[in-house]
């Protein structure tokens, strides 16, 4: 079953219930830890907390921030 984040649903304007929130999961993480989180819409596979920042790992192993991920998604053609 596909899973979609709150942030993806907000960015796309879909009218469905999110399965999780990146920001809520980030708050639960201890510094230096990662957690596997798949968002089918954004193509993510994990998040991490490094130096107090939310880091997102994409399916192609590229690392980015959540804000950059959302902006890149919104600006793609």
PyMOL Python script that loads the backbone (N, CA, C, O; Angstrom):
from pymol import cmd

cmd.read_pdbstr("""\
ATOM      1  N   UNK A   1       0.837  -1.178   0.000  1.00  0.00           N
ATOM      2  CA  UNK A   1       0.000   0.000   0.000  1.00  0.00           C
ATOM      3  C   UNK A   1       0.885   1.246   0.000  1.00  0.00           C
ATOM      4  O   UNK A   1       1.875   1.308   0.729  1.00  0.00           O
ATOM      5  N   UNK A   2       0.535   2.215  -0.800  1.00  0.00           N
ATOM      6  CA  UNK A   2       1.291   3.454  -0.898  1.00  0.00           C
ATOM      7  C   UNK A   2       1.063   4.317   0.336  1.00  0.00           C
ATOM      8  O   UNK A   2      -0.019   4.326   0.924  1.00  0.00           O
ATOM      9  N   UNK A   3       2.113   5.038   0.708  1.00  0.00           N
ATOM     10  CA  UNK A   3       2.024   5.961   1.836  1.00  0.00           C
ATOM     11  C   UNK A   3       2.419   7.358   1.371  1.00  0.00           C
ATOM     12  O   UNK A   3       3.346   7.537   0.580  1.00  0.00           O
ATOM     13  N   UNK A   4       1.688   8.338   1.886  1.00  0.00           N
ATOM     14  CA  UNK A   4       1.928   9.721   1.508  1.00  0.00           C
ATOM     15  C   UNK A   4       2.020  10.592   2.753  1.00  0.00           C
ATOM     16  O   UNK A   4       1.258  10.433   3.706  1.00  0.00           O
ATOM     17  N   UNK A   5       2.973  11.516   2.718  1.00  0.00           N
ATOM     18  CA  UNK A   5       3.194  12.399   3.868  1.00  0.00           C
ATOM     19  C   UNK A   5       2.214  13.570   3.860  1.00  0.00           C
ATOM     20  O   UNK A   5       1.640  13.924   2.830  1.00  0.00           O
ATOM     21  N   UNK A   6       2.047  14.148   5.025  1.00  0.00           N
ATOM     22  CA  UNK A   6       1.217  15.345   5.185  1.00  0.00           C
ATOM     23  C   UNK A   6       1.761  16.466   4.303  1.00  0.00           C
ATOM     24  O   UNK A   6       0.997  17.204   3.681  1.00  0.00           O
ATOM     25  N   UNK A   7       3.065  16.584   4.257  1.00  0.00           N
ATOM     26  CA  UNK A   7       3.704  17.641   3.478  1.00  0.00           C
ATOM     27  C   UNK A   7       3.457  17.456   1.974  1.00  0.00           C
ATOM     28  O   UNK A   7       3.263  18.436   1.254  1.00  0.00           O
ATOM     29  N   UNK A   8       3.464  16.207   1.502  1.00  0.00           N
ATOM     30  CA  UNK A   8       3.186  15.935   0.088  1.00  0.00           C
ATOM     31  C   UNK A   8       1.735  16.273  -0.240  1.00  0.00           C
ATOM     32  O   UNK A   8       1.460  16.905  -1.260  1.00  0.00           O
ATOM     33  N   UNK A   9       0.822  15.863   0.604  1.00  0.00           N
ATOM     34  CA  UNK A   9      -0.599  16.118   0.373  1.00  0.00           C
ATOM     35  C   UNK A   9      -0.875  17.616   0.358  1.00  0.00           C
ATOM     36  O   UNK A   9      -1.649  18.096  -0.470  1.00  0.00           O
ATOM     37  N   UNK A  10      -0.247  18.359   1.267  1.00  0.00           N
ATOM     38  CA  UNK A  10      -0.414  19.813   1.286  1.00  0.00           C
ATOM     39  C   UNK A  10       0.166  20.453   0.025  1.00  0.00           C
ATOM     40  O   UNK A  10      -0.431  21.375  -0.530  1.00  0.00           O
ATOM     41  N   UNK A  11       1.321  19.974  -0.430  1.00  0.00           N
ATOM     42  CA  UNK A  11       1.981  20.543  -1.609  1.00  0.00           C
ATOM     43  C   UNK A  11       1.184  20.285  -2.887  1.00  0.00           C
ATOM     44  O   UNK A  11       1.193  21.109  -3.801  1.00  0.00           O
ATOM     45  N   UNK A  12       0.509  19.168  -2.951  1.00  0.00           N
ATOM     46  CA  UNK A  12      -0.228  18.800  -4.159  1.00  0.00           C
ATOM     47  C   UNK A  12      -1.699  19.206  -4.114  1.00  0.00           C
ATOM     48  O   UNK A  12      -2.367  19.241  -5.148  1.00  0.00           O
ATOM     49  N   UNK A  13      -2.202  19.511  -2.926  1.00  0.00           N
ATOM     50  CA  UNK A  13      -3.600  19.875  -2.795  1.00  0.00           C
ATOM     51  C   UNK A  13      -4.554  18.690  -2.863  1.00  0.00           C
ATOM     52  O   UNK A  13      -5.753  18.869  -3.075  1.00  0.00           O
ATOM     53  N   UNK A  14      -4.033  17.492  -2.685  1.00  0.00           N
ATOM     54  CA  UNK A  14      -4.884  16.299  -2.697  1.00  0.00           C
ATOM     55  C   UNK A  14      -5.825  16.318  -1.496  1.00  0.00           C
ATOM     56  O   UNK A  14      -5.517  16.899  -0.455  1.00  0.00           O
ATOM     57  N   UNK A  15      -6.957  15.682  -1.659  1.00  0.00           N
ATOM     58  CA  UNK A  15      -7.909  15.613  -0.543  1.00  0.00           C
ATOM     59  C   UNK A  15      -7.947  14.182  -0.017  1.00  0.00           C
ATOM     60  O   UNK A  15      -8.889  13.428  -0.262  1.00  0.00           O
ATOM     61  N   UNK A  16      -6.905  13.842   0.705  1.00  0.00           N
ATOM     62  CA  UNK A  16      -6.818  12.527   1.319  1.00  0.00           C
ATOM     63  C   UNK A  16      -6.119  12.652   2.663  1.00  0.00           C
ATOM     64  O   UNK A  16      -5.451  13.650   2.936  1.00  0.00           O
ATOM     65  N   UNK A  17      -6.274  11.651   3.487  1.00  0.00           N
ATOM     66  CA  UNK A  17      -5.668  11.657   4.808  1.00  0.00           C
ATOM     67  C   UNK A  17      -4.202  11.221   4.703  1.00  0.00           C
ATOM     68  O   UNK A  17      -3.906  10.196   4.089  1.00  0.00           O
ATOM     69  N   UNK A  18      -3.288  11.989   5.296  1.00  0.00           N
ATOM     70  CA  UNK A  18      -1.871  11.596   5.244  1.00  0.00           C
ATOM     71  C   UNK A  18      -1.604  10.393   6.148  1.00  0.00           C
ATOM     72  O   UNK A  18      -2.318  10.147   7.120  1.00  0.00           O
ATOM     73  N   UNK A  19      -0.560   9.658   5.796  1.00  0.00           N
ATOM     74  CA  UNK A  19      -0.152   8.507   6.595  1.00  0.00           C
ATOM     75  C   UNK A  19       0.808   8.904   7.708  1.00  0.00           C
ATOM     76  O   UNK A  19       0.889   8.222   8.729  1.00  0.00           O
ATOM     77  N   UNK A  20       1.533   9.998   7.521  1.00  0.00           N
ATOM     78  CA  UNK A  20       2.508  10.463   8.509  1.00  0.00           C
ATOM     79  C   UNK A  20       2.909  11.881   8.158  1.00  0.00           C
ATOM     80  O   UNK A  20       2.542  12.397   7.103  1.00  0.00           O
ATOM     81  N   UNK A  21       3.665  12.511   9.047  1.00  0.00           N
ATOM     82  CA  UNK A  21       4.235  13.835   8.801  1.00  0.00           C
ATOM     83  C   UNK A  21       5.740  13.752   9.004  1.00  0.00           C
ATOM     84  O   UNK A  21       6.208  13.250  10.026  1.00  0.00           O
ATOM     85  N   UNK A  22       6.490  14.241   8.039  1.00  0.00           N
ATOM     86  CA  UNK A  22       7.949  14.279   8.179  1.00  0.00           C
ATOM     87  C   UNK A  22       8.340  15.062   9.425  1.00  0.00           C
ATOM     88  O   UNK A  22       9.214  14.642  10.184  1.00  0.00           O
ATOM     89  N   UNK A  23       7.692  16.196   9.630  1.00  0.00           N
ATOM     90  CA  UNK A  23       8.056  17.062  10.757  1.00  0.00           C
ATOM     91  C   UNK A  23       7.770  16.397  12.107  1.00  0.00           C
ATOM     92  O   UNK A  23       8.563  16.519  13.040  1.00  0.00           O
ATOM     93  N   UNK A  24       6.648  15.703  12.209  1.00  0.00           N
ATOM     94  CA  UNK A  24       6.336  15.001  13.469  1.00  0.00           C
ATOM     95  C   UNK A  24       7.331  13.860  13.716  1.00  0.00           C
ATOM     96  O   UNK A  24       7.785  13.663  14.842  1.00  0.00           O
ATOM     97  N   UNK A  25       7.660  13.123  12.677  1.00  0.00           N
ATOM     98  CA  UNK A  25       8.621  12.023  12.832  1.00  0.00           C
ATOM     99  C   UNK A  25      10.006  12.563  13.179  1.00  0.00           C
ATOM    100  O   UNK A  25      10.737  11.948  13.955  1.00  0.00           O
ATOM    101  N   UNK A  26      10.365  13.703  12.610  1.00  0.00           N
ATOM    102  CA  UNK A  26      11.656  14.331  12.895  1.00  0.00           C
ATOM    103  C   UNK A  26      11.772  14.700  14.367  1.00  0.00           C
ATOM    104  O   UNK A  26      12.823  14.509  14.978  1.00  0.00           O
ATOM    105  N   UNK A  27      10.695  15.226  14.934  1.00  0.00           N
ATOM    106  CA  UNK A  27      10.703  15.615  16.348  1.00  0.00           C
ATOM    107  C   UNK A  27      10.961  14.424  17.269  1.00  0.00           C
ATOM    108  O   UNK A  27      11.500  14.597  18.363  1.00  0.00           O
ATOM    109  N   UNK A  28      10.589  13.237  16.847  1.00  0.00           N
ATOM    110  CA  UNK A  28      10.780  12.020  17.645  1.00  0.00           C
ATOM    111  C   UNK A  28      12.213  11.486  17.572  1.00  0.00           C
ATOM    112  O   UNK A  28      12.634  10.720  18.439  1.00  0.00           O
ATOM    113  N   UNK A  29      12.964  11.891  16.538  1.00  0.00           N
ATOM    114  CA  UNK A  29      14.312  11.360  16.335  1.00  0.00           C
ATOM    115  C   UNK A  29      15.325  11.950  17.307  1.00  0.00           C
ATOM    116  O   UNK A  29      15.268  13.135  17.637  1.00  0.00           O
ATOM    117  N   UNK A  30      16.238  11.125  17.752  1.00  0.00           N
ATOM    118  CA  UNK A  30      17.382  11.602  18.523  1.00  0.00           C
ATOM    119  C   UNK A  30      18.446  12.087  17.547  1.00  0.00           C
ATOM    120  O   UNK A  30      18.519  11.630  16.406  1.00  0.00           O
ATOM    121  N   UNK A  31      19.259  13.008  18.010  1.00  0.00           N
ATOM    122  CA  UNK A  31      20.361  13.545  17.201  1.00  0.00           C
ATOM    123  C   UNK A  31      21.254  12.409  16.703  1.00  0.00           C
ATOM    124  O   UNK A  31      21.659  11.536  17.471  1.00  0.00           O
ATOM    125  N   UNK A  32      21.554  12.438  15.387  1.00  0.00           N
ATOM    126  CA  UNK A  32      22.437  11.449  14.781  1.00  0.00           C
ATOM    127  C   UNK A  32      21.743  10.168  14.336  1.00  0.00           C
ATOM    128  O   UNK A  32      22.397   9.252  13.837  1.00  0.00           O
ATOM    129  N   UNK A  33      20.430  10.094  14.510  1.00  0.00           N
ATOM    130  CA  UNK A  33      19.684   8.890  14.138  1.00  0.00           C
ATOM    131  C   UNK A  33      18.939   9.088  12.822  1.00  0.00           C
ATOM    132  O   UNK A  33      18.674  10.214  12.402  1.00  0.00           O
ATOM    133  N   UNK A  34      18.609   7.971  12.185  1.00  0.00           N
ATOM    134  CA  UNK A  34      17.797   7.966  10.978  1.00  0.00           C
ATOM    135  C   UNK A  34      16.587   7.060  11.181  1.00  0.00           C
ATOM    136  O   UNK A  34      16.547   6.235  12.094  1.00  0.00           O
ATOM    137  N   UNK A  35      15.606   7.238  10.302  1.00  0.00           N
ATOM    138  CA  UNK A  35      14.410   6.395  10.335  1.00  0.00           C
ATOM    139  C   UNK A  35      13.942   6.184   8.905  1.00  0.00           C
ATOM    140  O   UNK A  35      13.821   7.138   8.137  1.00  0.00           O
ATOM    141  N   UNK A  36      13.680   4.935   8.549  1.00  0.00           N
ATOM    142  CA  UNK A  36      13.162   4.632   7.229  1.00  0.00           C
ATOM    143  C   UNK A  36      11.733   5.118   7.093  1.00  0.00           C
ATOM    144  O   UNK A  36      10.853   4.678   7.832  1.00  0.00           O
ATOM    145  N   UNK A  37      11.496   6.018   6.157  1.00  0.00           N
ATOM    146  CA  UNK A  37      10.159   6.555   5.894  1.00  0.00           C
ATOM    147  C   UNK A  37       9.992   6.673   4.385  1.00  0.00           C
ATOM    148  O   UNK A  37      10.748   7.383   3.720  1.00  0.00           O
ATOM    149  N   UNK A  38       9.006   5.979   3.858  1.00  0.00           N
ATOM    150  CA  UNK A  38       8.740   6.024   2.424  1.00  0.00           C
ATOM    151  C   UNK A  38       7.527   6.908   2.160  1.00  0.00           C
ATOM    152  O   UNK A  38       6.445   6.693   2.706  1.00  0.00           O
ATOM    153  N   UNK A  39       7.738   7.904   1.311  1.00  0.00           N
ATOM    154  CA  UNK A  39       6.642   8.730   0.804  1.00  0.00           C
ATOM    155  C   UNK A  39       6.631   8.509  -0.702  1.00  0.00           C
ATOM    156  O   UNK A  39       7.537   8.956  -1.405  1.00  0.00           O
ATOM    157  N   UNK A  40       5.617   7.827  -1.194  1.00  0.00           N
ATOM    158  CA  UNK A  40       5.533   7.507  -2.621  1.00  0.00           C
ATOM    159  C   UNK A  40       5.533   8.767  -3.479  1.00  0.00           C
ATOM    160  O   UNK A  40       6.127   8.778  -4.557  1.00  0.00           O
ATOM    161  N   UNK A  41       4.882   9.817  -3.018  1.00  0.00           N
ATOM    162  CA  UNK A  41       4.787  11.036  -3.799  1.00  0.00           C
ATOM    163  C   UNK A  41       6.115  11.741  -4.003  1.00  0.00           C
ATOM    164  O   UNK A  41       6.457  12.127  -5.121  1.00  0.00           O
ATOM    165  N   UNK A  42       6.863  11.909  -2.920  1.00  0.00           N
ATOM    166  CA  UNK A  42       8.159  12.579  -2.995  1.00  0.00           C
ATOM    167  C   UNK A  42       9.294  11.624  -3.359  1.00  0.00           C
ATOM    168  O   UNK A  42      10.368  12.074  -3.761  1.00  0.00           O
ATOM    169  N   UNK A  43       9.081  10.340  -3.228  1.00  0.00           N
ATOM    170  CA  UNK A  43      10.134   9.375  -3.538  1.00  0.00           C
ATOM    171  C   UNK A  43      11.211   9.321  -2.470  1.00  0.00           C
ATOM    172  O   UNK A  43      12.399   9.251  -2.785  1.00  0.00           O
ATOM    173  N   UNK A  44      10.802   9.352  -1.209  1.00  0.00           N
ATOM    174  CA  UNK A  44      11.766   9.312  -0.112  1.00  0.00           C
ATOM    175  C   UNK A  44      11.864   7.916   0.473  1.00  0.00           C
ATOM    176  O   UNK A  44      10.952   7.100   0.339  1.00  0.00           O
ATOM    177  N   UNK A  45      13.000   7.658   1.131  1.00  0.00           N
ATOM    178  CA  UNK A  45      13.139   6.369   1.809  1.00  0.00           C
ATOM    179  C   UNK A  45      13.602   6.485   3.249  1.00  0.00           C
ATOM    180  O   UNK A  45      13.541   5.502   3.988  1.00  0.00           O
ATOM    181  N   UNK A  46      14.064   7.659   3.674  1.00  0.00           N
ATOM    182  CA  UNK A  46      14.497   7.809   5.067  1.00  0.00           C
ATOM    183  C   UNK A  46      14.646   9.287   5.418  1.00  0.00           C
ATOM    184  O   UNK A  46      14.778  10.148   4.548  1.00  0.00           O
ATOM    185  N   UNK A  47      14.620   9.549   6.730  1.00  0.00           N
ATOM    186  CA  UNK A  47      14.946  10.873   7.241  1.00  0.00           C
ATOM    187  C   UNK A  47      16.018  10.709   8.309  1.00  0.00           C
ATOM    188  O   UNK A  47      16.200   9.626   8.865  1.00  0.00           O
ATOM    189  N   UNK A  48      16.712  11.785   8.583  1.00  0.00           N
ATOM    190  CA  UNK A  48      17.724  11.764   9.629  1.00  0.00           C
ATOM    191  C   UNK A  48      17.782  13.098  10.337  1.00  0.00           C
ATOM    192  O   UNK A  48      17.328  14.119   9.821  1.00  0.00           O
ATOM    193  N   UNK A  49      18.349  13.070  11.531  1.00  0.00           N
ATOM    194  CA  UNK A  49      18.520  14.295  12.316  1.00  0.00           C
ATOM    195  C   UNK A  49      20.012  14.486  12.547  1.00  0.00           C
ATOM    196  O   UNK A  49      20.638  13.757  13.316  1.00  0.00           O
ATOM    197  N   UNK A  50      20.565  15.482  11.864  1.00  0.00           N
ATOM    198  CA  UNK A  50      21.992  15.759  11.963  1.00  0.00           C
ATOM    199  C   UNK A  50      22.190  17.245  12.199  1.00  0.00           C
ATOM    200  O   UNK A  50      21.718  18.071  11.417  1.00  0.00           O
ATOM    201  N   UNK A  51      22.885  17.589  13.272  1.00  0.00           N
ATOM    202  CA  UNK A  51      23.099  18.984  13.664  1.00  0.00           C
ATOM    203  C   UNK A  51      21.772  19.720  13.824  1.00  0.00           C
ATOM    204  O   UNK A  51      21.665  20.904  13.504  1.00  0.00           O
ATOM    205  N   UNK A  52      20.757  19.003  14.325  1.00  0.00           N
ATOM    206  CA  UNK A  52      19.462  19.596  14.571  1.00  0.00           C
ATOM    207  C   UNK A  52      18.618  19.834  13.332  1.00  0.00           C
ATOM    208  O   UNK A  52      17.531  20.405  13.417  1.00  0.00           O
ATOM    209  N   UNK A  53      19.115  19.400  12.182  1.00  0.00           N
ATOM    210  CA  UNK A  53      18.418  19.627  10.916  1.00  0.00           C
ATOM    211  C   UNK A  53      17.790  18.343  10.396  1.00  0.00           C
ATOM    212  O   UNK A  53      18.308  17.249  10.622  1.00  0.00           O
ATOM    213  N   UNK A  54      16.668  18.488   9.697  1.00  0.00           N
ATOM    214  CA  UNK A  54      15.988  17.364   9.064  1.00  0.00           C
ATOM    215  C   UNK A  54      16.624  17.101   7.711  1.00  0.00           C
ATOM    216  O   UNK A  54      16.628  17.971   6.840  1.00  0.00           O
ATOM    217  N   UNK A  55      17.155  15.916   7.536  1.00  0.00           N
ATOM    218  CA  UNK A  55      17.749  15.492   6.280  1.00  0.00           C
ATOM    219  C   UNK A  55      16.869  14.401   5.684  1.00  0.00           C
ATOM    220  O   UNK A  55      16.423  13.501   6.396  1.00  0.00           O
ATOM    221  N   UNK A  56      16.620  14.480   4.380  1.00  0.00           N
ATOM    222  CA  UNK A  56      15.759  13.522   3.694  1.00  0.00           C
ATOM    223  C   UNK A  56      16.582  12.758   2.674  1.00  0.00           C
ATOM    224  O   UNK A  56      17.309  13.359   1.883  1.00  0.00           O
ATOM    225  N   UNK A  57      16.472  11.431   2.687  1.00  0.00           N
ATOM    226  CA  UNK A  57      17.161  10.587   1.718  1.00  0.00           C
ATOM    227  C   UNK A  57      16.156  10.113   0.681  1.00  0.00           C
ATOM    228  O   UNK A  57      15.133   9.518   1.021  1.00  0.00           O
ATOM    229  N   UNK A  58      16.453  10.379  -0.582  1.00  0.00           N
ATOM    230  CA  UNK A  58      15.566   9.999  -1.676  1.00  0.00           C
ATOM    231  C   UNK A  58      15.896   8.599  -2.183  1.00  0.00           C
ATOM    232  O   UNK A  58      16.941   8.041  -1.847  1.00  0.00           O
ATOM    233  N   UNK A  59      15.010   8.042  -2.984  1.00  0.00           N
ATOM    234  CA  UNK A  59      15.187   6.690  -3.512  1.00  0.00           C
ATOM    235  C   UNK A  59      16.466   6.548  -4.328  1.00  0.00           C
ATOM    236  O   UNK A  59      17.041   5.460  -4.380  1.00  0.00           O
ATOM    237  N   UNK A  60      16.924   7.626  -4.966  1.00  0.00           N
ATOM    238  CA  UNK A  60      18.155   7.569  -5.763  1.00  0.00           C
ATOM    239  C   UNK A  60      19.399   7.869  -4.914  1.00  0.00           C
ATOM    240  O   UNK A  60      20.476   8.142  -5.445  1.00  0.00           O
ATOM    241  N   UNK A  61      19.230   7.814  -3.592  1.00  0.00           N
ATOM    242  CA  UNK A  61      20.294   8.048  -2.603  1.00  0.00           C
ATOM    243  C   UNK A  61      20.780   9.489  -2.543  1.00  0.00           C
ATOM    244  O   UNK A  61      21.809   9.763  -1.924  1.00  0.00           O
ATOM    245  N   UNK A  62      20.070  10.409  -3.168  1.00  0.00           N
ATOM    246  CA  UNK A  62      20.378  11.831  -3.033  1.00  0.00           C
ATOM    247  C   UNK A  62      19.868  12.299  -1.681  1.00  0.00           C
ATOM    248  O   UNK A  62      18.799  11.881  -1.235  1.00  0.00           O
ATOM    249  N   UNK A  63      20.627  13.161  -1.033  1.00  0.00           N
ATOM    250  CA  UNK A  63      20.228  13.718   0.260  1.00  0.00           C
ATOM    251  C   UNK A  63      19.838  15.175   0.071  1.00  0.00           C
ATOM    252  O   UNK A  63      20.494  15.904  -0.672  1.00  0.00           O
ATOM    253  N   UNK A  64      18.767  15.603   0.744  1.00  0.00           N
ATOM    254  CA  UNK A  64      18.291  16.967   0.628  1.00  0.00           C
ATOM    255  C   UNK A  64      17.575  17.361   1.921  1.00  0.00           C
ATOM    256  O   UNK A  64      17.459  16.564   2.851  1.00  0.00           O
ATOM    257  N   UNK A  65      17.104  18.595   1.958  1.00  0.00           N
ATOM    258  CA  UNK A  65      16.288  19.038   3.089  1.00  0.00           C
ATOM    259  C   UNK A  65      14.820  18.934   2.682  1.00  0.00           C
ATOM    260  O   UNK A  65      14.507  18.836   1.496  1.00  0.00           O
ATOM    261  N   UNK A  66      13.933  18.956   3.658  1.00  0.00           N
ATOM    262  CA  UNK A  66      12.510  18.875   3.357  1.00  0.00           C
ATOM    263  C   UNK A  66      12.052  20.095   2.557  1.00  0.00           C
ATOM    264  O   UNK A  66      11.282  19.961   1.606  1.00  0.00           O
ATOM    265  N   UNK A  67      12.521  21.276   2.937  1.00  0.00           N
ATOM    266  CA  UNK A  67      12.117  22.485   2.215  1.00  0.00           C
ATOM    267  C   UNK A  67      12.563  22.435   0.755  1.00  0.00           C
ATOM    268  O   UNK A  67      11.793  22.801  -0.134  1.00  0.00           O
ATOM    269  N   UNK A  68      13.787  21.990   0.494  1.00  0.00           N
ATOM    270  CA  UNK A  68      14.269  21.878  -0.887  1.00  0.00           C
ATOM    271  C   UNK A  68      13.477  20.829  -1.649  1.00  0.00           C
ATOM    272  O   UNK A  68      13.159  21.018  -2.823  1.00  0.00           O
ATOM    273  N   UNK A  69      13.160  19.730  -0.989  1.00  0.00           N
ATOM    274  CA  UNK A  69      12.384  18.671  -1.619  1.00  0.00           C
ATOM    275  C   UNK A  69      11.023  19.199  -2.068  1.00  0.00           C
ATOM    276  O   UNK A  69      10.606  18.966  -3.202  1.00  0.00           O
ATOM    277  N   UNK A  70      10.340  19.905  -1.182  1.00  0.00           N
ATOM    278  CA  UNK A  70       9.024  20.460  -1.502  1.00  0.00           C
ATOM    279  C   UNK A  70       9.143  21.496  -2.621  1.00  0.00           C
ATOM    280  O   UNK A  70       8.355  21.468  -3.566  1.00  0.00           O
ATOM    281  N   UNK A  71      10.113  22.410  -2.530  1.00  0.00           N
ATOM    282  CA  UNK A  71      10.289  23.430  -3.562  1.00  0.00           C
ATOM    283  C   UNK A  71      10.621  22.815  -4.913  1.00  0.00           C
ATOM    284  O   UNK A  71      10.088  23.248  -5.934  1.00  0.00           O
ATOM    285  N   UNK A  72      11.498  21.808  -4.936  1.00  0.00           N
ATOM    286  CA  UNK A  72      11.837  21.152  -6.205  1.00  0.00           C
ATOM    287  C   UNK A  72      10.614  20.476  -6.801  1.00  0.00           C
ATOM    288  O   UNK A  72      10.410  20.512  -8.015  1.00  0.00           O
ATOM    289  N   UNK A  73       9.808  19.866  -5.959  1.00  0.00           N
ATOM    290  CA  UNK A  73       8.603  19.198  -6.439  1.00  0.00           C
ATOM    291  C   UNK A  73       7.635  20.210  -7.041  1.00  0.00           C
ATOM    292  O   UNK A  73       7.079  19.974  -8.114  1.00  0.00           O
ATOM    293  N   UNK A  74       7.431  21.332  -6.360  1.00  0.00           N
ATOM    294  CA  UNK A  74       6.495  22.351  -6.832  1.00  0.00           C
ATOM    295  C   UNK A  74       6.972  23.049  -8.097  1.00  0.00           C
ATOM    296  O   UNK A  74       6.155  23.501  -8.899  1.00  0.00           O
ATOM    297  N   UNK A  75       8.288  23.144  -8.283  1.00  0.00           N
ATOM    298  CA  UNK A  75       8.852  23.869  -9.427  1.00  0.00           C
ATOM    299  C   UNK A  75       9.161  22.995 -10.632  1.00  0.00           C
ATOM    300  O   UNK A  75       9.601  23.508 -11.661  1.00  0.00           O
ATOM    301  N   UNK A  76       8.946  21.702 -10.533  1.00  0.00           N
ATOM    302  CA  UNK A  76       9.230  20.850 -11.686  1.00  0.00           C
ATOM    303  C   UNK A  76       8.105  20.945 -12.707  1.00  0.00           C
ATOM    304  O   UNK A  76       6.954  21.221 -12.369  1.00  0.00           O
ATOM    305  N   UNK A  77       8.458  20.717 -13.931  1.00  0.00           N
ATOM    306  CA  UNK A  77       7.447  20.840 -15.008  1.00  0.00           C
ATOM    307  C   UNK A  77       6.935  19.502 -15.422  1.00  0.00           C
ATOM    308  O   UNK A  77       6.086  19.413 -16.309  1.00  0.00           O
TER     309      UNK A  77
END
""", "prot")
cmd.dss("prot")
cmd.show_as("cartoon", "prot")
cmd.util.cbc("prot")
cmd.orient("prot")
